[in-house]
Amino acid sequence: MKFVFYTHSLVSDWNHGNAHFLRGVVRELLRRGHEVVVHEPADGWSRSNLVADHGTEPLAAFARAYPDLAGVSRSYDDHHRLDLGAALADADVVVVHEWTPPELVRRIGAQRRRHGHFVLFFHDTHHRAFSDPEALAAIDLSAYDGVLAFGRCLRDLYLGRRWARRAWSWHEAADTTLFAPQIGEPAGDLVWIGNWGDGERAHELRELLIEPARALGLRASVYGVRYPPEARDALEEAGIAYRGWLPNFEVPAVFARFRLTVHIPRRPYVEALPGIPTIRPFEALACGIPFVSAPWRDEEGLFSPGDYLTAKDGTEMRRQIEALLSDGALATRLSAHGRRTVAARHTCAHRVDELLEIVGQVGQREVRDRSEGSALSLQKAAS
């Protein structure tokens, strides 16, 4: 089968966590013998900021780290000038990410309506359905076969508000060919890998990361972007080293140099979109680094007791961090338990299995609804 993705970026993960998952899914599809093409804007926000901060070397580093993906990405300068007829002529499955310009989302849908030989999905991995519902409601998904939402509550929003006819939960996951334990002796205590963002978790980061590290005198480092001066000052005052942007393919090696990490989700996910942990916990568990999680509701039962510790406030976070640092057996148990959970349920291979099953569901419905000639094409897409 031929899969075509329209996304914000495959090559840049600067403040763009969906790139992590997309890379893993595309690599798994390629390993199974499928053809994949990914279209992304040459001047996309993530890629532009990455080049502005670090030049073009990170793009070359991406190609070295992912030789199997180097030829997959196709960048475009102006989406209005894209020849969708040529790009989609032999596509079997097309997946359009939520950050794609709405006009391009509409045009791809129109192409599907005129030449409906491919299965078409809209892929949402953000909280705009809650935080900016007007923008999502204005996107024309009438020609789409359905929405791939990275959590059940987001799926239910699309269905409940009638933004889409069909929707499926399609959580993110870890690329376990990359995210796995690495041999090394930890040189630090605590590492946090995440972006400051737009103040969506500023209070939580201060209470559950900065203050515990300061109070316990931890050897701690923080990686990420969009940290304002006041945040950097707070890190420095707490004795935490701020190390800036980290290419995601380097995360396993960084995890190996520290004894634990923490999971602090953004507030919109905790308050409005429960059950969506984002991709970081999957990656941390796959690497075998123990972690303590800030409060969030695992409403879909993605994880199991024993995968990680939890802390409801700063006092409890300090206590749990101390427990992990002082009890090697506890840390080892958590590491092994979490790795088993990811290996059993949350790899990109699992998500590709799920995607192919969804394609099959759509194809079976189209077989019933279309003429025999069109049905044969979709039976091929579902095989």
C-alpha positions as CSV (number, residue, x, y, z in Angstrom):
1,M,0.0,0.0,0.0
2,K,1.0,3.6,-0.4
3,F,0.5,5.9,2.6
4,V,0.6,9.7,2.1
5,F,0.9,12.0,5.1
6,Y,0.4,15.7,5.3
7,T,2.0,16.9,8.5
8,H,3.5,19.9,10.1
9,S,7.0,18.3,10.0
10,L,8.7,15.0,9.9
11,V,12.3,16.4,10.0
12,S,11.9,18.9,12.9
13,D,10.8,18.1,16.4
14,W,11.5,21.6,17.7
15,N,8.4,22.0,20.0
16,H,6.7,19.5,17.8
17,G,6.1,16.2,19.7
18,N,4.0,14.7,16.9
19,A,7.2,14.3,14.9
20,H,8.3,11.6,17.4
21,F,5.3,9.4,16.7
22,L,5.1,10.1,13.0
23,R,8.7,9.0,12.6
24,G,8.0,5.7,14.4
25,V,4.9,5.0,12.4
26,V,6.5,5.7,9.1
27,R,9.5,3.6,10.0
28,E,7.2,0.7,10.9
29,L,5.2,1.0,7.7
30,L,8.5,1.0,5.7
31,R,9.7,-2.1,7.5
32,R,6.5,-3.9,6.5
33,G,7.1,-3.1,2.8
34,H,4.7,-0.2,2.4
35,E,5.5,2.9,0.4
36,V,5.3,6.2,2.4
37,V,5.5,9.9,1.3
38,V,5.3,12.7,3.9
39,H,4.5,16.2,2.7
40,E,5.5,19.1,5.0
41,P,5.8,22.9,4.6
42,A,9.3,24.2,4.0
43,D,8.6,27.2,6.2
44,G,6.7,25.4,8.9
45,W,6.8,26.9,12.4
46,S,8.8,24.1,14.0
47,R,11.3,23.8,11.1
48,S,11.8,27.5,10.8
49,N,12.5,27.9,14.5
50,L,14.9,25.0,14.5
51,V,16.9,26.5,11.7
52,A,16.8,30.0,13.2
53,D,18.2,28.7,16.4
54,H,20.7,26.0,15.2
55,G,21.2,26.4,11.5
56,T,20.7,23.6,9.0
57,E,23.0,21.0,10.8
58,P,20.0,19.5,12.7
59,L,18.4,18.7,9.4
60,A,21.5,16.8,8.3
61,A,21.7,15.1,11.7
62,F,18.1,14.0,11.2
63,A,19.1,12.3,7.9
64,R,22.1,10.6,9.6
65,A,20.0,9.4,12.5
66,Y,17.1,8.2,10.3
67,P,18.6,7.0,7.0
68,D,15.3,5.1,6.3
69,L,13.4,8.4,6.5
70,A,15.8,10.6,4.7
71,G,14.1,10.2,1.3
72,V,10.5,10.1,2.6
73,S,9.9,13.8,3.3
74,R,8.7,16.2,0.5
75,S,8.7,19.9,1.4
76,Y,6.5,22.4,-0.3
77,D,6.7,26.2,-0.4
78,D,3.1,27.2,-1.1
79,H,0.3,24.7,-0.3
80,H,-2.0,26.6,-2.7
81,R,0.3,25.4,-5.6
82,L,0.4,21.8,-4.7
83,D,-0.7,19.4,-7.4
84,L,-2.9,17.1,-5.3
85,G,-4.0,15.2,-8.3
86,A,-0.4,14.0,-8.9
87,A,0.4,13.6,-5.2
88,L,-2.6,11.4,-4.5
89,A,-3.0,9.6,-7.8
90,D,-1.8,6.3,-6.5
91,A,-2.4,6.7,-2.8
92,D,-4.2,4.1,-0.8
93,V,-4.3,5.8,2.6
94,V,-3.9,9.5,3.2
95,V,-3.5,11.0,6.7
96,V,-3.8,14.7,7.3
97,H,-2.5,16.2,10.5
98,E,-4.4,18.8,12.5
99,W,-1.8,21.5,12.0
100,T,-2.2,21.4,8.2
101,P,-3.6,24.7,6.8
102,P,-7.4,24.5,6.8
103,E,-7.5,25.3,3.1
104,L,-5.2,22.4,2.3
105,V,-7.4,20.1,4.5
106,R,-10.4,21.2,2.4
107,R,-8.6,20.7,-0.9
108,I,-7.5,17.2,0.0
109,G,-11.1,16.4,1.0
110,A,-12.3,17.7,-2.4
111,Q,-9.8,15.5,-4.1
112,R,-11.1,12.6,-2.2
113,R,-14.7,13.5,-3.2
114,R,-13.8,13.7,-6.9
115,H,-11.5,10.7,-7.0
116,G,-12.5,8.6,-4.0
117,H,-10.1,5.7,-4.5
118,F,-8.1,6.4,-1.2
119,V,-9.0,6.2,2.5
120,L,-8.7,9.6,4.1
121,F,-8.2,10.4,7.8
122,F,-7.8,13.6,9.8
123,H,-5.2,13.1,12.6
124,D,-5.5,15.2,15.8
125,T,-2.8,15.2,18.4
126,H,-3.4,18.5,20.2
127,H,-5.8,20.1,22.6
128,R,-7.2,22.8,20.2
129,A,-10.5,20.9,20.1
130,F,-11.0,22.1,23.7
131,S,-8.9,25.2,23.8
132,D,-9.9,26.6,20.4
133,P,-13.0,24.8,19.3
134,E,-14.1,27.5,16.8
135,A,-11.0,26.8,14.8
136,L,-11.6,23.1,14.7
137,A,-15.3,23.5,13.9
138,A,-14.4,25.6,10.9
139,I,-12.3,22.8,9.3
140,D,-14.2,21.0,6.6
141,L,-14.0,17.2,7.2
142,S,-17.1,16.3,5.2
143,A,-15.2,14.3,2.7
144,Y,-13.0,12.5,5.3
145,D,-13.6,8.9,6.2
146,G,-13.0,9.8,9.9
147,V,-10.7,11.2,12.6
148,L,-7.7,9.5,14.3
149,A,-7.8,11.1,17.7
150,F,-5.0,10.5,20.2
151,G,-7.4,9.7,23.0
152,R,-10.9,8.6,23.7
153,C,-12.1,11.9,25.1
154,L,-10.9,13.7,22.0
155,R,-12.6,11.2,19.8
156,D,-15.8,11.7,21.7
157,L,-15.5,15.5,21.2
158,Y,-15.4,15.1,17.4
159,L,-18.4,12.7,17.5
160,G,-20.4,14.7,20.1
161,R,-20.0,18.0,18.3
162,R,-20.6,16.3,14.9
163,W,-17.3,17.5,13.5
164,A,-16.8,14.1,11.9
165,R,-18.9,11.1,11.0
166,R,-16.5,8.6,12.5
167,A,-13.6,8.8,14.8
168,W,-11.2,6.3,16.5
169,S,-8.8,6.5,19.4
170,W,-5.2,6.2,18.2
171,H,-2.8,7.0,21.0
172,E,0.8,7.8,20.5
173,A,3.4,5.3,21.3
174,A,7.2,4.6,21.5
175,D,9.4,3.6,18.6
176,T,11.1,0.8,20.5
177,T,13.7,0.3,17.8
178,L,15.1,3.6,19.1
179,F,13.7,4.0,22.6
180,A,15.3,1.3,24.6
181,P,17.6,1.2,27.7
182,Q,21.2,2.1,27.0
183,I,24.2,1.0,28.9
184,G,25.7,3.7,31.0
185,E,26.4,4.8,34.5
186,P,24.1,7.7,35.6
187,A,26.0,10.9,36.3
188,G,23.0,12.9,37.4
189,D,19.8,12.4,39.5
190,L,16.9,14.0,37.7
191,V,16.3,15.0,34.1
192,W,13.2,16.7,32.6
193,I,12.7,16.8,28.8
194,G,9.9,19.0,27.8
195,N,9.0,22.5,26.6
196,W,7.9,25.4,28.7
197,G,5.2,26.3,26.2
198,D,2.6,29.0,26.8
199,G,2.3,28.9,30.6
200,E,0.1,25.8,30.4
201,R,2.1,24.1,33.1
202,A,4.3,26.9,34.5
203,H,2.9,26.5,38.1
204,E,3.2,22.7,37.9
205,L,6.8,22.9,36.7
206,R,7.7,25.2,39.6
207,E,6.0,23.1,42.2
208,L,6.7,19.6,41.0
209,L,10.1,20.0,39.3
210,I,12.0,23.1,40.2
211,E,11.2,23.3,43.9
212,P,11.8,19.5,44.7
213,A,15.2,19.7,42.8
214,R,16.2,22.7,44.8
215,A,15.0,21.3,48.2
216,L,16.8,18.0,47.7
217,G,19.9,19.4,46.2
218,L,19.6,17.2,43.1
219,R,22.0,17.0,40.2
220,A,19.4,18.0,37.7
221,S,19.1,19.0,34.0
222,V,16.3,20.4,31.9
223,Y,16.0,20.1,28.1
224,G,13.5,22.0,26.0
225,V,12.6,25.2,24.2
226,R,10.5,28.3,24.8
227,Y,11.7,28.9,28.3
228,P,11.3,32.6,29.1
229,P,14.0,34.5,31.0
230,E,12.1,34.2,34.3
231,A,11.9,30.4,33.9
232,R,15.6,30.1,33.2
233,D,16.4,32.3,36.2
234,A,14.3,30.0,38.4
235,L,16.1,26.9,37.1
236,E,19.5,28.6,37.8
237,E,18.5,29.6,41.3
238,A,17.5,26.0,42.0
239,G,20.8,24.7,40.7
240,I,19.2,23.1,37.6
241,A,21.2,23.1,34.4
242,Y,19.2,24.4,31.4
243,R,20.5,22.7,28.3
244,G,18.1,23.8,25.5
245,W,16.7,21.9,22.6
246,L,17.4,18.2,22.4
247,P,16.9,16.1,19.2
248,N,14.5,13.4,20.1
249,F,16.7,10.7,18.8
250,E,19.3,11.6,21.5
251,V,16.7,11.2,24.3
252,P,17.6,7.5,25.1
253,A,21.2,8.4,25.6
254,V,20.3,11.3,27.9
255,F,17.9,9.2,30.0
256,A,20.7,6.7,30.5
257,R,22.8,9.4,32.2
258,F,20.1,10.1,34.9
259,R,18.5,8.1,37.6
260,L,14.9,9.3,37.2
261,T,12.6,11.7,35.4
262,V,9.2,13.2,36.0
263,H,6.0,13.4,33.9
264,I,4.2,16.8,34.1
265,P,1.4,17.1,31.6
266,R,0.1,20.3,30.3
267,R,-3.0,21.7,32.1
268,P,-5.5,21.3,29.2
269,Y,-4.8,17.6,29.1
270,V,-5.4,17.2,32.8
271,E,-8.5,19.3,33.0
272,A,-10.3,18.9,29.7
273,L,-8.7,15.9,27.9
274,P,-8.1,13.3,30.6
275,G,-6.6,10.0,29.6
276,I,-4.1,11.5,27.1
277,P,-0.6,11.3,28.5
278,T,1.2,12.5,25.3
279,I,4.2,10.6,24.1
280,R,6.8,11.3,26.8
281,P,5.7,8.6,29.3
282,F,5.7,5.9,26.6
283,E,9.3,6.9,25.6
284,A,10.5,7.1,29.2
285,L,9.1,3.7,30.0
286,A,10.6,2.2,26.9
287,C,14.0,3.5,27.9
288,G,13.6,2.0,31.4
289,I,14.1,5.2,33.3
290,P,11.9,5.3,36.5
291,F,9.6,8.4,36.8
292,V,7.2,10.1,39.1
293,S,4.0,11.5,37.5
294,A,2.1,14.6,38.4
295,P,-1.6,14.1,38.8
296,W,-3.5,13.0,35.7
297,R,-6.3,10.5,35.1
298,D,-5.5,7.4,33.2
299,E,-9.1,6.9,32.2
300,E,-8.4,4.4,29.4
301,G,-6.2,2.1,31.5
302,L,-3.1,2.6,29.3
303,F,-0.7,1.9,32.1
304,S,-0.6,-0.6,35.0
305,P,0.1,-0.2,38.7
306,G,3.8,-0.5,39.1
307,D,4.7,1.3,35.9
308,Y,5.6,4.6,37.7
309,L,5.0,6.5,40.9
310,T,2.6,9.3,41.4
311,A,2.6,12.6,43.4
312,K,-0.3,14.9,44.1
313,D,1.8,17.9,45.2
314,G,5.3,19.1,45.7
315,T,5.6,17.5,49.1
316,E,4.7,14.1,47.8
317,M,6.9,14.6,44.8
318,R,9.9,15.2,47.0
319,R,9.1,12.1,49.0
320,Q,8.7,9.9,45.9
321,I,12.0,11.2,44.4
322,E,13.8,10.4,47.6
323,A,12.3,6.9,47.5
324,L,13.6,6.3,44.0
325,L,17.0,7.6,44.7
326,S,17.4,5.7,48.0
327,D,15.8,2.4,47.0
328,G,17.6,0.8,44.0
329,A,15.3,-2.3,44.1
330,L,12.2,-0.1,43.7
331,A,13.8,1.8,40.8
332,T,14.6,-1.6,39.1
333,R,11.1,-2.9,39.6
334,L,9.5,0.2,38.1
335,S,11.9,0.1,35.2
336,A,11.2,-3.6,34.3
337,H,7.4,-3.2,34.8
338,G,7.1,-0.1,32.6
339,R,9.2,-1.7,29.9
340,R,6.9,-4.7,29.8
341,T,3.8,-2.6,29.6
342,V,5.2,-0.6,26.6
343,A,6.4,-3.8,24.9
344,A,3.1,-5.5,25.3
345,R,0.8,-2.6,24.3
346,H,2.4,0.7,23.3
347,T,4.9,0.4,20.5
348,C,4.6,2.0,17.1
349,A,4.2,-1.5,15.7
350,H,1.0,-1.8,17.8
351,R,-0.2,1.5,16.4
352,V,0.4,0.5,12.8
353,D,-1.6,-2.7,13.5
354,E,-4.4,-0.5,14.8
355,L,-4.2,1.8,11.8
356,L,-4.4,-1.1,9.4
357,E,-7.4,-2.5,11.2
358,I,-9.2,0.9,11.0
359,V,-8.3,1.1,7.2
360,G,-9.9,-2.3,7.0
361,Q,-13.1,-1.2,8.7
362,V,-13.4,1.8,6.3
363,G,-12.7,-0.5,3.4
364,Q,-15.4,-3.0,4.4
365,R,-17.9,-0.3,4.6
366,E,-17.0,1.1,1.2
367,V,-17.2,-2.3,-0.3
368,R,-20.9,-2.3,0.7
369,D,-21.5,1.3,-0.5
370,R,-19.6,1.5,-3.8
371,S,-19.6,-0.1,-7.2
372,E,-17.6,-3.3,-7.7
373,G,-14.8,-1.5,-9.5
374,S,-14.2,1.1,-6.7
375,A,-14.6,-1.6,-4.1
376,L,-11.7,-3.6,-5.5
377,S,-9.4,-0.7,-4.9
378,L,-10.4,-0.3,-1.3
379,Q,-10.1,-4.0,-0.7
380,K,-6.5,-3.7,-1.8
381,A,-6.0,-0.8,0.7
382,A,-7.4,-2.9,3.5
383,S,-5.2,-5.9,2.8
